[in-house]
């Protein structure tokens, strides 16, 4: 299993949409967050290649939201 498969729950390619939200979104699975400049529970960049660079900054997360979501599984 690659790190991508381990931590990414879904991908949304918005490059043809609204310019304010344009780009590629990688939504992380509960229990993971990105500690790089994109921060939070999603990675957002202009291209998949740029998103991939942030995988090294994905670390375990134990925030309230993640704990609640993990308890539901």
C-alpha positions, -999 to +999 in steps of 0.1 A: +000+000+000+014+034-010+012+064+014-013+079-010-037+049-005-031+049+032-040+085+038-061+099+009-098+092+011-109+110-021-097+133-048-115+162-065-102+177-097-116+213-098-092+226-125-121+234-149-143+250-122-145+282-103-112+301-103-114+307-065-115+270-058-096+258-089-070+231-086-068+196-072-081+186-037-069+155-019-091+149+011-074+129+038-088+100+057-099+106+093-068+103+116-045+122+092-036+159+087-011+178+065+015+198+085+028+217+054+016+250+042-016+236+029-025+224+064-056+207+077-074+176+065-070+183+028-042+190+004-050+216-023-027+225-051-028+234-088-018+199-100-016+163-087+022+165-089+022+195-065-002+177-042+021+146-041+049+168-027+028+173+004+025+136+012+058+138+032+041+163+055+010+141+063+011+130+099-013+113+123-041+135+137-060+131+169-082+162+168-117+160+181-131+157+146-108+128+136-116+110+169-153+113+163-151+101+127-128+072+137-153+061+164-181+058+138-161+033+117 
